[in-house]
Amino acid sequence: MAVLMADREVDYKELAEITGMHPVTVSKHKNSKIMPSRLESETLEKYCEALKCQPGELLVWMPESKKVVEEQTAVA
């Protein structure tokens, strides 16, 4: 999400204003390295509309086994 925002020259405050979301929420999503435990489709739609992108440009699916390996590597 941070890359798309930079490409479109939109900061988190502006994106919050466009989407109607709280700036702290947008900042957390922007800076998060992991998928939020719950992401409403409405939220994803707001981001896609505001950034003029497809959901696949915002999300990357990682199999659970790969996540575990990455988490274990980060801890070590």
C-alpha positions in Angstrom: 0.0 0.0 0.0 2.9 2.4 0.8 4.3 2.0 -2.7 0.9 2.8 -4.3 0.5 5.8 -2.1 4.0 7.0 -3.0 3.4 6.4 -6.8 0.2 8.5 -6.6 1.7 11.1 -4.3 -0.9 10.6 -1.6 0.0 10.7 2.1 -1.9 8.8 4.8 -3.8 11.9 5.9 -5.0 12.6 2.4 -6.0 9.0 1.9 -7.9 9.1 5.2 -9.8 12.2 4.1 -10.6 10.6 0.7 -11.8 7.3 2.2 -13.5 8.7 5.3 -11.3 6.5 7.5 -9.4 7.6 10.6 -5.9 8.7 9.9 -4.5 6.3 12.5 -6.2 3.3 10.8 -4.8 4.3 7.4 -1.4 4.7 8.9 -1.5 1.3 10.6 -2.6 -0.4 7.3 0.1 1.5 5.4 2.9 0.5 7.8 1.7 -3.0 8.5 3.9 -5.9 7.4 1.2 -8.4 8.1 -2.4 -8.7 7.1 -4.8 -7.3 9.7 -6.7 -10.1 11.5 -9.9 -8.7 9.9 -10.1 -6.6 6.8 -13.6 -5.6 5.7 -14.4 -5.7 2.0 -15.7 -2.1 2.3 -12.3 -1.0 3.6 -10.5 -2.7 0.7 -13.0 -1.1 -1.8 -12.4 2.3 -0.3 -8.6 1.9 -0.7 -9.0 0.6 -4.3 -11.3 3.4 -5.3 -9.1 6.1 -3.7 -5.9 4.7 -5.1 -7.4 3.7 -8.5 -6.1 0.1 -8.2 -7.1 -3.5 -8.0 -7.1 -5.5 -4.7 -4.2 -7.6 -5.9 -2.1 -4.5 -6.0 -2.6 -4.0 -2.3 -2.5 -7.6 -1.0 -0.1 -10.5 -1.4 -1.2 -14.0 -0.4 1.3 -16.0 1.5 0.7 -19.7 2.4 0.5 -20.2 6.2 3.7 -22.4 6.1 5.7 -19.6 4.6 4.5 -17.1 7.2 5.6 -19.4 10.0 9.1 -19.7 8.4 9.4 -16.0 8.1 8.2 -15.3 11.6 10.7 -17.9 13.0 13.5 -16.4 11.0 12.7 -12.9 12.2 12.8 -14.1 15.9 16.1 -15.9 15.5 
